[in-house]
């Protein structure tokens, strides 16, 4: 059982490190947030102010 725990720990650490080093990880979130902000800004321009 200890061998399984050690194997899983090594695998988990390797997966985590690979995800941290993946340059694509932050790009998509930035694009989504920019698109959301553009929608918010467009909506604010259309609605009359109370």
Order of alpha helices (4+ residues) and beta strands (2+ residues): alpha-alpha
